[in-house]
Amino acid sequence: MSGSDTPAISCQNVWQVFGNNADSALKEALSRHQDPEEAAKELRAKGLIPAVQDANFEVKEGELFVIMGLSGSGKSTLIRCISHLLHATGGEIRIEGEDIVSASKARLIELRRKTLGMVFQHFGLFPHMTVLDNVAYPLRVQGVKKKERQAKAREVIELVGLAGREDHYPRELSGGQRQRVGIARSLVTDCSVWFLDEPFSALDPLIRRQLQDEFLDIQAKLKTTIVFITHDINEALKLADRIAIMRDGKIVQIGTPADIVLNPVDDYVREFSKDVAKGRHANVASVMQDAAHNPYGADDPGLRQDMTLDAALARCMDLYDPVPVRDGAGELVGVVNPADLAAALQVEGAE
């Protein structure tokens, strides 16, 4: 595990360009243009496809980082670069401080076996193996003895809610259950960095919401660093600590769910969140003001800075003066006007 000051994942100036002689074409374009967009234009003029353009971000240890965008935005290509399923055309990618762009094939195999977990939309289960054997398979590849690997597999099978189905085959499971097997298989090696590419998108809405809830429970227990790909803004807002939104290969905004909902940087991001119930995703801290003391005494309605706007507005709508906001220890950290809560909840363009 990396030190606390070292990001779990660091991407600096990452490019993924598809086409003939992409490496040399990218070097030439970057030597002529400081602006990445101008370099991308030159590449496109040569018939190349800059699928990821100058991506820069860090993911903290234990963070759940969501990358989202429309189809073709580059989000799946980017996660494949980070996990080195694709060799990035340019830039630096470090996982727990280690440069994986220059890592040897043997080192990459070792990382995928012990450090990196991966879950994709298609489950990729072995149809002739039971749930137990599917989940234990990565440990079998590592050479772990049967008794030990099966014991570990049973632990993660219970963690994902499939206890009692160890001897079932994939054909005997529902889609949601098969996805749980895929999740368990990716976790069995105690990975410290976990990549998930639209793992729930093929599932029915009810099963999808249930798995999202279970996924958050697993994350709370394991504290694994996660990069999660989705095209669904509601899924992103529900799961993420931070969200990166991509368009045409570029990251256009990175922020907390509240940042994305309340402060979109352009019309593209605004379009994603225009129908979102903002009061369920933004919290009081995003609209409060500074306060030096608490002048409210017995009228204090008991707001907390992590309350959603909906909950806070319901608590204090009958008060017309600014009301106090406290941190988890009960200390005064700011004040907020009920009118600001109400304004932040309004859908743009509404009466």
MIZA-927388 format. One record per residue (C-alpha): residue number from 1; residue in one letter; chain; x, y, z. Coordinates in steps of 0.2 Angstrom, whole numbers. Layout:
BEGIN
 num residuo cadena     X     Y     Z
 NUM       A      A     X     Y     Z
...
end
This chain:
BEGIN
 num residuo cadena     X     Y     Z
   1       M      A     0     0     0
   2       S      A     6    17    -4
   3       G      A    11    30     9
   4       S      A    -3    43    14
   5       D      A     5    57     4
   6       T      A     6    47   -12
   7       P      A    -9    46   -22
   8       A      A   -16    29   -26
   9       I      A   -17    34   -44
  10       S      A    -9    48   -53
  11       C      A   -11    53   -72
  12       Q      A    -1    67   -79
  13       N      A    -4    72   -98
  14       V      A   -11    55  -103
  15       W      A   -15    53  -121
  16       Q      A   -22    38  -130
  17       V      A   -21    40  -149
  18       F      A   -27    27  -161
  19       G      A   -20    25  -179
  20       N      A    -4    22  -188
  21       N      A    12    29  -181
  22       A      A     2    37  -167
  23       D      A    17    38  -155
  24       S      A    28    48  -167
  25       A      A    13    58  -173
  26       L      A     9    63  -155
  27       K      A    27    68  -151
  28       E      A    27    79  -166
  29       A      A    11    87  -163
  30       L      A    15    91  -145
  31       S      A    32    98  -150
  32       R      A    23   111  -161
  33       H      A     8   115  -150
  34       Q      A     7   119  -132
  35       D      A   -12   119  -132
  36       P      A   -18   101  -131
  37       E      A   -33   105  -142
  38       E      A   -22   112  -156
  39       A      A   -11    96  -155
  40       A      A   -27    85  -156
  41       K      A   -33    95  -171
  42       E      A   -16    91  -180
  43       L      A   -18    72  -176
  44       R      A   -36    72  -182
  45       A      A   -30    80  -198
  46       K      A   -18    66  -201
  47       G      A   -33    53  -199
  48       L      A   -28    48  -181
  49       I      A   -41    47  -167
  50       P      A   -36    56  -150
  51       A      A   -47    46  -139
  52       V      A   -40    53  -123
  53       Q      A   -32    70  -123
  54       D      A   -20    76  -110
  55       A      A   -29    69   -95
  56       N      A   -23    75   -78
  57       F      A   -29    70   -61
  58       E      A   -25    60   -45
  59       V      A   -36    48   -35
  60       K      A   -33    47   -16
  61       E      A   -30    31    -7
  62       G      A   -48    25    -2
  63       E      A   -57    37   -14
  64       L      A   -71    32   -25
  65       F      A   -68    41   -41
  66       V      A   -81    41   -55
  67       I      A   -77    44   -73
  68       M      A   -93    48   -83
  69       G      A   -98    54  -100
  70       L      A  -108    50  -115
  71       S      A  -104    35  -127
  72       G      A   -88    39  -136
  73       S      A   -82    52  -123
  74       G      A   -66    42  -120
  75       K      A   -70    36  -102
  76       S      A   -68    17  -105
  77       T      A   -52    20  -115
  78       L      A   -45    30  -101
  79       I      A   -48    17   -88
  80       R      A   -40     4   -99
  81       C      A   -25    16  -100
  82       I      A   -24    17   -81
  83       S      A   -26    -2   -79
  84       H      A   -13    -4   -94
  85       L      A   -25   -15  -104
  86       L      A   -20    -2  -117
  87       H      A    -3     6  -118
  88       A      A    -5    24  -116
  89       T      A     2    34  -131
  90       G      A     9    47  -120
  91       G      A    10    54  -103
  92       E      A    13    46   -86
  93       I      A     3    34   -76
  94       R      A     7    29   -58
  95       I      A    -1    17   -47
  96       E      A     4    18   -29
  97       G      A    19    28   -34
  98       E      A    25    15   -47
  99       D      A    26    20   -66
 100       I      A    16     7   -75
 101       V      A    18    14   -92
 102       S      A    36     8   -92
 103       A      A    33    -8   -82
 104       S      A    38   -24   -89
 105       K      A    26   -37   -95
 106       A      A    30   -48   -80
 107       R      A    27   -34   -68
 108       L      A    10   -30   -75
 109       I      A     5   -48   -73
 110       E      A    10   -47   -55
 111       L      A     1   -31   -52
 112       R      A   -15   -38   -60
 113       R      A   -14   -54   -49
 114       K      A   -11   -45   -33
 115       T      A   -14   -26   -33
 116       L      A   -27   -22   -47
 117       G      A   -45   -29   -47
 118       M      A   -56   -27   -62
 119       V      A   -75   -29   -66
 120       F      A   -83   -26   -82
 121       Q      A  -100   -25   -89
 122       H      A   -99   -43   -96
 123       F      A   -96   -55   -82
 124       G      A   -84   -66   -90
 125       L      A   -88   -81   -79
 126       F      A   -82   -99   -83
 127       P      A   -98  -108   -87
 128       H      A   -91  -125   -82
 129       M      A   -85  -119   -64
 130       T      A   -96  -117   -49
 131       V      A   -97  -100   -40
 132       L      A   -84  -105   -28
 133       D      A   -72  -111   -41
 134       N      A   -75   -95   -51
 135       V      A   -72   -84   -37
 136       A      A   -56   -94   -31
 137       Y      A   -49   -94   -49
 138       P      A   -37   -79   -47
 139       L      A   -30   -87   -31
 140       R      A   -28  -103   -41
 141       V      A   -18   -94   -54
 142       Q      A    -7   -87   -40
 143       G      A    -3  -105   -34
 144       V      A   -13  -104   -18
 145       K      A   -17  -121   -11
 146       K      A   -35  -127   -13
 147       K      A   -40  -126     5
 148       E      A   -34  -109     8
 149       R      A   -41  -102    -8
 150       Q      A   -58  -109    -6
 151       A      A   -58  -102    12
 152       K      A   -54   -85     5
 153       A      A   -67   -87    -9
 154       R      A   -81   -91     4
 155       E      A   -77   -75    14
 156       V      A   -79   -64    -1
 157       I      A   -94   -74    -8
 158       E      A  -103   -70     9
 159       L      A   -97   -51     8
 160       V      A  -107   -49    -9
 161       G      A  -122   -58    -2
 162       L      A  -121   -75   -11
 163       A      A  -118   -86     4
 164       G      A  -127  -103     0
 165       R      A  -124  -102   -18
 166       E      A  -106  -108   -18
 167       D      A  -110  -124   -28
 168       H      A  -121  -116   -41
 169       Y      A  -116  -114   -59
 170       P      A  -117   -97   -68
 171       R      A  -132  -103   -78
 172       E      A  -142  -106   -62
 173       L      A  -140   -88   -57
 174       S      A  -149   -71   -61
 175       G      A  -140   -57   -70
 176       G      A  -137   -48   -53
 177       Q      A  -131   -64   -45
 178       R      A  -118   -67   -59
 179       Q      A  -112   -49   -57
 180       R      A  -110   -52   -39
 181       V      A   -99   -67   -43
 182       G      A   -88   -55   -55
 183       I      A   -86   -43   -40
 184       A      A   -81   -56   -28
 185       R      A   -69   -64   -40
 186       S      A   -60   -46   -42
 187       L      A   -59   -44   -23
 188       V      A   -53   -61   -18
 189       T      A   -35   -56   -20
 190       D      A   -37   -41    -8
 191       C      A   -34   -29   -22
 192       S      A   -29   -11   -16
 193       V      A   -35    -3   -33
 194       W      A   -51    -8   -41
 195       F      A   -57    -4   -58
 196       L      A   -75    -5   -63
 197       D      A   -82    -1   -81
 198       E      A  -101     1   -81
 199       P      A  -103   -15   -70
 200       F      A  -122   -12   -67
 201       S      A  -127    -5   -84
 202       A      A  -134   -21   -91
 203       L      A  -145   -25   -76
 204       D      A  -163   -20   -72
 205       P      A  -166    -4   -63
 206       L      A  -171   -12   -46
 207       I      A  -157   -24   -46
 208       R      A  -145   -10   -51
 209       R      A  -150     1   -36
 210       Q      A  -149   -14   -25
 211       L      A  -131   -18   -31
 212       Q      A  -126     0   -29
 213       D      A  -131     0   -11
 214       E      A  -122   -16    -8
 215       F      A  -107    -9   -17
 216       L      A  -106     6    -6
 217       D      A  -107    -6     9
 218       I      A   -92   -16     2
 219       Q      A   -82     0    -1
 220       A      A   -86     6    17
 221       K      A   -79   -10    24
 222       L      A   -64   -12    13
 223       K      A   -59     6    10
 224       T      A   -52     1    -8
 225       T      A   -47    14   -20
 226       I      A   -60    13   -34
 227       V      A   -61    20   -52
 228       F      A   -79    18   -58
 229       I      A   -85    21   -76
 230       T      A  -103    25   -79
 231       H      A  -114    36   -91
 232       D      A  -128    38   -78
 233       I      A  -127    54   -69
 234       N      A  -138    48   -55
 235       E      A  -127    33   -52
 236       A      A  -111    44   -52
 237       L      A  -119    56   -39
 238       K      A  -124    41   -28
 239       L      A  -108    33   -28
 240       A      A   -94    45   -30
 241       D      A   -83    55   -18
 242       R      A   -77    65   -34
 243       I      A   -83    64   -52
 244       A      A   -73    67   -68
 245       I      A   -84    72   -83
 246       M      A   -77    68  -101
 247       R      A   -81    75  -118
 248       D      A   -73    70  -134
 249       G      A   -58    63  -125
 250       K      A   -55    78  -113
 251       I      A   -59    79   -95
 252       V      A   -70    95   -94
 253       Q      A   -73    95   -75
 254       I      A   -68    86   -59
 255       G      A   -77    89   -43
 256       T      A   -88    82   -29
 257       P      A  -106    78   -33
 258       A      A  -111    95   -26
 259       D      A   -99   104   -37
 260       I      A  -105    95   -52
 261       V      A  -124    98   -48
 262       L      A  -122   116   -42
 263       N      A  -107   123   -52
 264       P      A  -107   115   -69
 265       V      A   -92   123   -79
 266       D      A  -102   123   -96
 267       D      A  -118   118  -105
 268       Y      A  -112   100  -108
 269       V      A  -110    97   -89
 270       R      A  -126   107   -85
 271       E      A  -135    96   -97
 272       F      A  -130    80   -87
 273       S      A  -137    87   -71
 274       K      A  -152    98   -77
 275       D      A  -165    85   -72
 276       V      A  -156    80   -56
 277       A      A  -165    83   -39
 278       K      A  -152    94   -33
 279       G      A  -158    94   -15
 280       R      A  -154    75   -13
 281       H      A  -136    77   -19
 282       A      A  -130    94   -13
 283       N      A  -126    97     5
 284       V      A  -128   112    17
 285       A      A  -109   115    16
 286       S      A  -110   120    -2
 287       V      A  -121   135     1
 288       M      A  -117   140    19
 289       Q      A  -108   156    24
 290       D      A   -94   159    38
 291       A      A  -100   163    56
 292       A      A   -90   168    71
 293       H      A  -103   164    84
 294       N      A  -120   156    86
 295       P      A  -133   170    89
 296       Y      A  -148   158    88
 297       G      A  -148   150   105
 298       A      A  -164   140   107
 299       D      A  -170   144    89
 300       D      A  -155   133    83
 301       P      A  -164   120    71
 302       G      A  -149   108    72
 303       L      A  -142   108    55
 304       R      A  -126    99    50
 305       Q      A  -115   103    36
 306       D      A  -117    86    28
 307       M      A  -136    87    28
 308       T      A  -144    87    10
 309       L      A  -152   103     5
 310       D      A  -169    94     5
 311       A      A  -167    89    23
 312       A      A  -160   106    29
 313       L      A  -174   115    20
 314       A      A  -187   105    29
 315       R      A  -179   108    46
 316       C      A  -178   127    44
 317       M      A  -190   134    31
 318       D      A  -200   142    44
 319       L      A  -185   153    50
 320       Y      A  -181   168    40
 321       D      A  -164   173    47
 322       P      A  -148   164    43
 323       V      A  -147   148    54
 324       P      A  -131   139    61
 325       V      A  -122   124    53
 326       R      A  -111   113    63
 327       D      A   -98   100    60
 328       G      A   -98    82    66
 329       A      A   -91    87    83
 330       G      A  -105   100    85
 331       E      A   -94   115    83
 332       L      A  -101   130    74
 333       V      A   -94   131    56
 334       G      A  -106   143    47
 335       V      A  -123   150    43
 336       V      A  -135   147    29
 337       N      A  -150   157    23
 338       P      A  -166   146    20
 339       A      A  -168   157     4
 340       D      A  -152   150    -2
 341       L      A  -157   132     1
 342       A      A  -173   135    -8
 343       A      A  -164   144   -23
 344       A      A  -151   130   -24
 345       L      A  -165   117   -26
 346       Q      A  -174   126   -41
 347       V      A  -172   118   -58
 348       E      A  -164   131   -70
 349       G      A  -177   140   -81
 350       A      A  -192   136   -69
 351       E      A  -204   149   -63
end
